Amino acid sequence: MSCNQVDYPNSRRDFLCHTGGGCGALAFAAMSGQSLIAGDASNPAATKIHDGLGRAKNVIWLFMEGGPSHLDLFDRKPAVNELAGQSLPESFPRPVTAMGEADSPILECKRKWAQHGESGLWISDWLPHHSSIADELCVIHSCVSDGINHAGGVCQMNTGAVFGGRPSLGSWVSYGLGEANENLPGFVVMKDSNSMVVNGARAWGAGFMPATYQGVLLETGVEPIRNLNNPKNVSAAEQQGKLDFINQLNRRHYVGRESSSDLEARIRSYELAARMQTTAPDAVDIDQEPAHIRQMYGLDQQETEVYGRQCLLARRMVERGVRFIQLYSGAGSKWDSHSNIEGNHSRLCRGVDQPISALITDLKQRGLLEDTLVIWGGEFGRTPMSEKGSGRDHNPTGFTMWMAGGGVKGGQTIGATDELGLYAVEDKLHVHDIHATTLALLGLDHTKVVYMNKGRPERVDLNEGHVHTGIVSGA
């Protein structure tokens, strides 16, 4: 009897023929240890890893969405207060701002500043807990971006381009390093509210890469991964039987459709979900943590509980081999402070200051910081000029980010902005340079981690980035 060559999904004869034949393939794959899906993604860029700068194995990106004010957090500029109420000096080129506030008077900084650690790093009183981790931080004062609004800024900081369609940095890391734990996603995203990040899932999407490299968004709240436990009255054997049957159907449907990365990713996600039922409950169960650790992250306080929970989950996922973890503070551009920067930033800083300090401290005391690169920043900074009398406009021409761990040389500053913090004037680092340096810290040569898209070789930095070796310890 020959198989029906026409694909009738409801044909009994076709169904029996294909599923029967598929069992042999499933058994062979199981014995050989090979994936049935073409192009196994365990480590597709292994040959691109070089003996270079990197020692990091994982990344935790603390993304302050909306644009935190570097002028009020890390980049101390006495001239801002000296010229408060006046227009920009004539010697300054007039910037193009999102809200057209280039001629507005300069807004004073009301913060109190102090130097911390052996390095004497300047940090404002909005981040008092950061004083304890000052010597772990490499503060980059000279970051620049091309995104003047949130959509373009968030897109470029994540993908390298102000327009959608390219893979996110987390996808490039997953592609370059492969998975360290096949029972958990390699790229995880968390946000601090039910509000959606600007651009939505494109911020952690895989772009033109196979969809299997995209980030997995965890839920907000005490149950970040839902439906991990079997329904009531369903035994483990019954559950496994259903999964095996569904898997056979999925793989039969996949034959002849190998070019569909979305289909491949969906099949992988089902397989991953099944494995996660045995491993993920332990990964997200922070009740296992001692009381003093939960308190250190601020889980006993309303203002710090949400981001503290995410930071603690990030540490637990790093321990279990998750490659790239992105934690959004202010999801929905809440760091955006066109007015009332005092109220806006005061509240948000209180929410993240203690959890971030705890994360760095905890990683270090467990010996994980040297293997984990932590990145802090938003899509851009804020202008020295005022907006609506009490806020600051977007500033992509000079702003601050910091890195810690993962081979980064702490207790130093890189680059500088002008006397008012408007333009980067020394040792500029474009977003492309930040991405290239991130890959280098992971031991990846950004010029060799290439993905062919429609015959065109694509890189994370759009062929424009350079590694900043001064960030690296011992370089």
C-alpha positions as CSV (number, residue, x, y, z in Angstrom):
1,M,0.0,0.0,0.0
2,S,1.4,3.4,-1.0
3,C,0.9,6.5,1.0
4,N,-1.4,9.2,-0.2
5,Q,0.7,11.9,-1.7
6,V,-1.8,14.6,-1.1
7,D,-1.7,16.2,2.4
8,Y,-5.1,15.6,3.9
9,P,-4.7,16.2,7.6
10,N,-7.9,14.4,8.3
11,S,-7.2,11.3,6.2
12,R,-7.0,8.2,8.3
13,R,-4.8,6.4,5.8
14,D,-2.5,9.3,5.5
15,F,-2.4,9.8,9.2
16,L,-1.5,6.2,10.0
17,C,1.1,6.0,7.2
18,H,2.9,9.2,8.3
19,T,2.8,8.7,12.0
20,G,3.9,5.0,11.6
21,G,6.8,6.0,9.5
22,G,7.7,8.8,11.8
23,C,8.1,6.6,14.8
24,G,11.3,5.1,13.3
25,A,12.7,8.5,12.7
26,L,11.9,9.6,16.3
27,A,13.6,6.4,17.6
28,F,16.7,7.0,15.5
29,A,16.9,10.6,16.6
30,A,16.6,9.6,20.2
31,M,19.4,7.0,19.9
32,S,21.7,9.3,18.0
33,G,21.2,12.3,20.2
34,Q,20.4,14.5,17.2
35,S,17.6,17.0,16.8
36,L,15.0,16.2,14.2
37,I,14.8,19.9,13.4
38,A,17.3,21.0,10.7
39,G,20.1,23.2,11.8
40,D,20.4,22.3,15.5
41,A,21.0,25.6,17.3
42,S,23.0,24.3,20.3
43,N,26.1,26.3,19.2
44,P,25.9,27.5,15.6
45,A,28.8,30.0,16.0
46,A,31.2,27.8,17.9
47,T,34.0,28.5,15.4
48,K,33.6,32.2,16.0
49,I,34.6,32.1,19.6
50,H,38.2,33.3,20.0
51,D,40.8,33.6,22.7
52,G,40.1,37.3,23.1
53,L,38.9,39.6,25.8
54,G,35.9,37.7,27.1
55,R,35.4,35.7,30.3
56,A,31.7,36.3,30.7
57,K,29.2,33.5,30.2
58,N,25.9,35.3,30.8
59,V,24.5,38.8,30.5
60,I,22.0,40.6,32.8
61,W,20.8,43.8,31.1
62,L,19.1,46.3,33.5
63,F,17.1,48.4,31.0
64,M,15.7,51.6,32.4
65,E,13.1,52.3,29.7
66,G,12.2,55.9,29.0
67,G,15.6,57.5,29.4
68,P,17.1,58.0,32.9
69,S,18.8,61.4,33.5
70,H,22.5,60.9,33.6
71,L,22.8,64.5,34.8
72,D,21.0,63.6,38.0
73,L,22.5,60.2,38.6
74,F,26.1,59.7,37.5
75,D,27.4,62.6,35.4
76,R,28.0,65.5,37.8
77,K,28.0,68.8,36.0
78,P,28.4,71.9,38.3
79,A,27.9,74.2,35.3
80,V,24.3,73.0,35.0
81,N,23.5,74.8,38.3
82,E,25.8,77.7,37.5
83,L,23.9,78.4,34.3
84,A,20.4,77.3,35.5
85,G,17.7,79.6,34.1
86,Q,19.8,80.7,31.1
87,S,19.8,79.4,27.6
88,L,22.5,77.3,26.1
89,P,25.7,79.3,25.5
90,E,26.2,80.4,21.9
91,S,29.2,78.1,21.7
92,F,27.0,75.1,21.9
93,P,25.6,73.7,18.6
94,R,21.8,73.8,18.8
95,P,20.6,70.2,19.3
96,V,17.6,68.6,17.6
97,T,15.3,67.5,20.4
98,A,12.2,65.4,20.4
99,M,10.0,68.1,21.8
100,G,11.8,71.1,20.3
101,E,13.1,72.5,23.6
102,A,16.6,73.4,22.4
103,D,16.1,77.1,23.4
104,S,14.5,76.4,26.8
105,P,16.4,77.5,29.9
106,I,18.8,75.1,31.6
107,L,17.2,73.2,34.5
108,E,19.2,73.0,37.7
109,C,20.1,69.6,39.3
110,K,18.8,69.4,42.8
111,R,20.8,66.4,43.8
112,K,23.5,66.1,46.4
113,W,26.6,64.4,45.1
114,A,29.4,62.4,46.8
115,Q,32.4,60.3,45.7
116,H,32.3,56.6,46.7
117,G,34.6,53.7,46.8
118,E,38.4,53.7,46.4
119,S,37.8,55.0,42.9
120,G,36.0,58.1,44.0
121,L,33.1,57.5,41.7
122,W,30.5,60.3,41.7
123,I,27.0,59.1,42.4
124,S,24.0,61.3,43.4
125,D,21.8,60.8,46.4
126,W,19.1,59.3,44.3
127,L,21.1,56.1,44.3
128,P,22.5,55.7,47.9
129,H,22.8,51.9,47.7
130,H,25.0,52.2,44.6
131,S,27.7,53.6,46.9
132,S,28.5,50.1,48.1
133,I,29.1,48.8,44.6
134,A,31.0,51.8,43.2
135,D,34.3,49.9,42.7
136,E,32.5,47.2,40.7
137,L,31.2,49.7,38.1
138,C,32.7,50.9,34.9
139,V,30.7,54.0,34.2
140,I,30.6,55.1,30.5
141,H,29.7,58.8,30.2
142,S,30.0,59.1,26.5
143,C,27.3,56.9,25.0
144,V,25.5,58.1,21.9
145,S,22.6,56.8,19.9
146,D,20.6,57.7,16.8
147,G,17.2,57.3,18.3
148,I,15.7,60.6,19.2
149,N,12.3,59.1,20.2
150,H,11.5,56.1,22.3
151,A,10.5,53.8,19.5
152,G,13.8,54.4,17.6
153,G,15.9,54.6,20.8
154,V,14.6,51.3,22.4
155,C,14.8,49.6,19.0
156,Q,18.4,50.6,18.4
157,M,19.6,49.9,21.9
158,N,18.2,46.4,21.5
159,T,18.8,45.6,17.9
160,G,21.4,48.2,16.6
161,A,18.9,49.9,14.2
162,V,16.3,52.5,14.8
163,F,13.9,50.6,12.6
164,G,12.5,47.1,13.4
165,G,13.4,43.9,11.7
166,R,16.8,43.1,13.1
167,P,17.7,40.5,15.8
168,S,18.0,41.8,19.3
169,L,21.3,41.6,21.2
170,G,20.0,38.7,23.2
171,S,19.3,36.8,20.0
172,W,22.8,37.4,18.8
173,V,24.2,36.1,22.1
174,S,22.0,33.0,21.9
175,Y,23.1,32.5,18.4
176,G,26.8,33.0,19.1
177,L,27.1,31.0,22.4
178,G,24.2,28.5,22.1
179,E,22.3,27.1,25.1
180,A,23.9,26.2,28.4
181,N,20.7,24.6,29.8
182,E,18.4,22.8,27.4
183,N,15.6,22.8,30.1
184,L,15.3,26.6,30.3
185,P,15.1,29.4,27.7
186,G,18.5,30.8,26.6
187,F,17.1,34.4,26.5
188,V,14.6,35.6,29.1
189,V,12.8,39.0,29.5
190,M,11.0,40.4,32.5
191,K,9.3,43.7,33.0
192,D,8.1,45.5,36.1
193,S,4.4,46.0,35.2
194,N,1.7,44.9,32.9
195,S,2.5,47.8,30.6
196,M,4.2,46.8,27.4
197,V,7.7,47.9,26.4
198,V,7.8,50.3,23.5
199,N,7.8,48.3,20.2
200,G,6.5,45.3,22.1
201,A,8.0,41.9,21.4
202,R,10.2,43.3,18.6
203,A,12.5,44.6,21.4
204,W,13.5,41.0,22.1
205,G,12.7,39.5,18.8
206,A,14.9,37.4,16.5
207,G,14.4,39.5,13.4
208,F,15.6,37.7,10.3
209,M,17.1,34.9,12.4
210,P,15.1,31.7,13.1
211,A,12.4,32.5,15.7
212,T,14.0,30.0,18.1
213,Y,16.5,32.7,19.1
214,Q,13.9,35.2,20.3
215,G,13.5,36.1,24.0
216,V,10.9,34.5,26.2
217,L,8.8,37.0,28.2
218,L,8.0,35.9,31.7
219,E,4.8,37.1,33.5
220,T,4.8,39.9,36.0
221,G,4.1,38.9,39.6
222,V,4.7,36.0,41.9
223,E,4.0,33.4,39.1
224,P,6.4,34.3,36.3
225,I,5.8,31.1,34.4
226,R,2.2,29.8,34.3
227,N,0.8,26.3,33.9
228,L,4.0,24.5,35.0
229,N,2.0,22.0,37.0
230,N,-0.3,19.4,35.5
231,P,-4.1,19.9,35.8
232,K,-5.9,18.2,38.6
233,N,-6.7,14.5,37.9
234,V,-4.1,14.3,35.1
235,S,-1.3,11.9,36.0
236,A,2.3,12.4,34.8
237,A,1.9,9.3,32.5
238,E,-1.2,10.7,30.9
239,Q,0.5,14.1,30.4
240,Q,3.5,12.5,28.9
241,G,1.3,10.4,26.6
242,K,-0.4,13.5,25.3
243,L,2.9,15.3,24.8
244,D,4.3,12.4,22.8
245,F,1.3,12.3,20.6
246,I,1.3,16.0,19.9
247,N,5.0,15.9,19.2
248,Q,4.5,13.2,16.6
249,L,1.8,15.3,14.9
250,N,4.0,18.4,15.0
251,R,7.0,16.7,13.5
252,R,5.0,15.1,10.8
253,H,3.6,18.5,9.9
254,Y,7.1,20.0,9.9
255,V,8.3,17.7,7.1
256,G,8.3,19.7,3.9
257,R,8.0,23.0,5.9
258,E,11.6,23.2,7.2
259,S,12.0,26.8,5.9
260,S,9.4,28.1,8.4
261,S,11.4,29.3,11.3
262,D,8.2,30.2,13.2
263,L,7.0,26.6,12.9
264,E,10.4,25.3,14.0
265,A,10.4,27.7,17.0
266,R,6.9,26.7,18.0
267,I,7.8,23.0,18.0
268,R,10.9,23.8,20.0
269,S,8.9,25.9,22.4
270,Y,6.5,22.9,23.0
271,E,9.4,20.6,23.7
272,L,11.1,23.2,26.0
273,A,7.8,23.7,27.8
274,A,7.6,20.0,28.6
275,R,11.2,20.0,29.9
276,M,10.5,23.1,31.9
277,Q,7.8,21.4,33.9
278,T,10.5,19.5,35.8
279,T,13.2,22.3,36.1
280,A,11.5,25.7,36.0
281,P,9.5,25.4,39.2
282,D,12.7,25.2,41.1
283,A,14.3,28.1,39.1
284,V,11.5,30.5,39.9
285,D,10.8,29.4,43.5
286,I,12.4,32.3,45.4
287,D,10.8,31.1,48.6
288,Q,13.7,28.7,48.8
289,E,16.0,31.8,49.4
290,P,16.9,32.6,53.0
291,A,15.1,35.5,54.6
292,H,18.2,37.6,54.7
293,I,18.7,37.3,51.0
294,R,15.1,38.2,50.2
295,Q,15.5,41.2,52.5
296,M,18.7,42.2,50.8
297,Y,16.9,42.5,47.5
298,G,14.1,44.5,49.1
299,L,11.3,41.9,48.8
300,D,10.0,42.9,52.2
301,Q,9.3,46.5,51.0
302,Q,6.5,47.6,48.7
303,E,8.7,50.0,46.6
304,T,11.5,47.5,45.9
305,E,9.5,44.2,45.9
306,V,8.8,44.0,42.1
307,Y,12.3,44.8,40.7
308,G,13.9,43.0,43.7
309,R,12.1,39.9,42.7
310,Q,13.2,40.2,39.1
311,C,16.8,40.7,40.1
312,L,16.7,37.7,42.4
313,L,15.2,35.6,39.7
314,A,17.9,36.8,37.3
315,R,20.6,35.6,39.7
316,R,18.8,32.2,40.0
317,M,18.7,31.9,36.2
318,V,22.3,32.8,35.8
319,E,23.1,29.9,38.3
320,R,21.2,27.6,35.9
321,G,22.9,28.7,32.7
322,V,20.4,31.2,31.1
323,R,22.6,33.2,28.7
324,F,20.8,36.5,28.4
325,I,18.4,38.1,30.9
326,Q,16.8,41.5,30.4
327,L,15.0,43.3,33.2
328,Y,12.9,46.3,32.2
329,S,12.3,49.0,34.8
330,G,9.6,51.5,33.9
331,A,8.1,49.4,31.2
332,G,6.1,51.6,28.9
333,S,8.7,54.4,29.0
334,K,8.0,55.4,32.6
335,W,11.6,56.8,33.1
336,D,10.5,59.5,30.5
337,S,10.4,62.7,32.5
338,H,9.3,65.6,30.4
339,S,7.9,67.2,33.5
340,N,8.2,66.6,37.3
341,I,11.5,64.8,37.0
342,E,11.8,65.1,40.8
343,G,8.8,63.0,41.5
344,N,9.3,60.6,38.5
345,H,13.0,59.8,39.1
346,S,12.7,59.8,42.9
347,R,10.1,57.0,42.8
348,L,11.8,54.9,40.1
349,C,15.2,55.2,41.7
350,R,13.8,54.0,45.1
351,G,12.4,51.0,43.2
352,V,15.7,49.9,41.6
353,D,18.5,51.2,43.7
354,Q,18.5,48.5,46.5
355,P,17.7,45.5,44.2
356,I,20.5,46.4,41.7
357,S,23.0,46.9,44.5
358,A,21.9,43.6,46.0
359,L,22.3,41.8,42.6
360,I,25.9,42.9,42.2
361,T,26.7,42.1,45.8
362,D,25.0,38.7,45.6
363,L,26.7,37.7,42.4
364,K,30.1,38.6,43.8
365,Q,29.7,36.8,47.1
366,R,28.7,33.6,45.1
367,G,31.6,33.8,42.7
368,L,29.2,34.5,39.8
369,L,30.1,38.1,39.0
370,E,33.3,37.3,37.1
371,D,31.2,35.1,34.7
372,T,28.2,37.5,34.5
373,L,28.2,40.8,32.6
374,V,25.7,43.3,34.1
375,I,24.7,46.3,32.0
376,W,22.7,49.3,33.2
377,G,21.1,52.0,31.1
378,G,18.2,53.2,29.0
379,E,17.7,54.1,25.4
380,F,19.2,57.6,25.9
381,G,19.7,60.3,28.6
382,R,18.1,63.7,29.3
383,T,19.0,67.2,28.2
384,P,20.3,69.9,30.5
385,M,17.6,72.2,29.1
386,S,14.2,72.2,30.9
387,E,10.9,71.1,29.5
388,K,7.6,72.3,31.0
389,G,9.7,74.0,33.7
390,S,10.3,70.8,35.7
391,G,11.5,68.1,33.3
392,R,14.1,67.3,30.7
393,D,13.9,66.3,27.1
394,H,15.4,63.2,25.3
395,N,19.2,63.3,24.8
396,P,20.8,60.7,22.5
397,T,23.9,62.7,21.9
398,G,25.6,62.1,25.2
399,F,24.4,59.9,28.1
400,T,25.6,57.4,30.7
401,M,25.5,53.6,31.0
402,W,27.6,51.3,33.2
403,M,28.9,47.7,33.1
404,A,30.1,45.5,35.9
405,G,31.4,41.9,36.2
406,G,32.3,39.6,33.3
407,G,35.9,40.8,33.0
408,V,35.0,44.5,33.2
409,K,37.5,46.7,35.0
410,G,35.5,48.3,37.8
411,G,36.0,51.6,39.6
412,Q,36.6,53.6,36.5
413,T,34.9,56.0,34.1
414,I,35.1,55.9,30.3
415,G,34.7,59.0,28.2
416,A,33.1,62.4,29.0
417,T,30.4,64.8,28.0
418,D,30.8,68.6,27.7
419,E,30.4,70.9,30.7
420,L,26.6,70.7,30.5
421,G,26.3,67.0,29.7
422,L,24.7,67.6,26.3
423,Y,27.2,66.1,23.9
424,A,29.7,63.3,24.2
425,V,33.1,64.9,23.6
426,E,35.6,62.3,24.6
427,D,35.9,58.6,23.8
428,K,32.4,58.3,22.2
429,L,30.7,54.9,22.3
430,H,27.9,54.4,19.9
431,V,25.4,51.7,20.5
432,H,27.2,49.6,17.8
433,D,30.4,49.9,19.9
434,I,28.5,48.8,23.1
435,H,27.1,45.8,21.3
436,A,30.5,44.9,19.8
437,T,32.1,45.2,23.3
438,T,29.4,43.1,24.9
439,L,30.1,40.3,22.5
440,A,33.9,40.6,23.1
441,L,33.3,40.4,26.8
442,L,31.5,37.1,26.1
443,G,34.5,35.8,24.1
444,L,32.9,36.4,20.7
445,D,34.5,38.2,17.9
446,H,31.7,40.5,16.5
447,T,33.3,40.5,13.1
448,K,33.1,36.8,12.8
449,V,29.7,36.1,14.4
450,V,27.8,36.4,11.0
451,Y,24.3,35.3,10.0
452,M,23.6,35.0,6.3
453,N,20.3,36.7,5.5
454,K,19.2,36.4,1.8
455,G,22.8,36.2,0.7
456,R,23.9,39.1,2.8
457,P,26.3,38.6,5.7
458,E,24.8,40.3,8.8
459,R,26.6,41.2,12.0
460,V,25.3,42.6,15.3
461,D,27.0,46.0,14.8
462,L,25.9,46.6,11.2
463,N,29.6,46.6,10.3
464,E,30.2,49.8,12.3
465,G,31.1,48.8,15.8
466,H,34.5,48.7,17.6
467,V,35.4,47.0,20.8
468,H,36.5,49.3,23.6
469,T,39.3,47.5,25.2
470,G,39.7,50.0,28.0
471,I,36.5,48.6,29.6
472,V,38.2,45.2,30.1
473,S,40.1,44.3,33.2
474,G,43.8,44.0,32.5
475,A,43.5,45.3,28.9
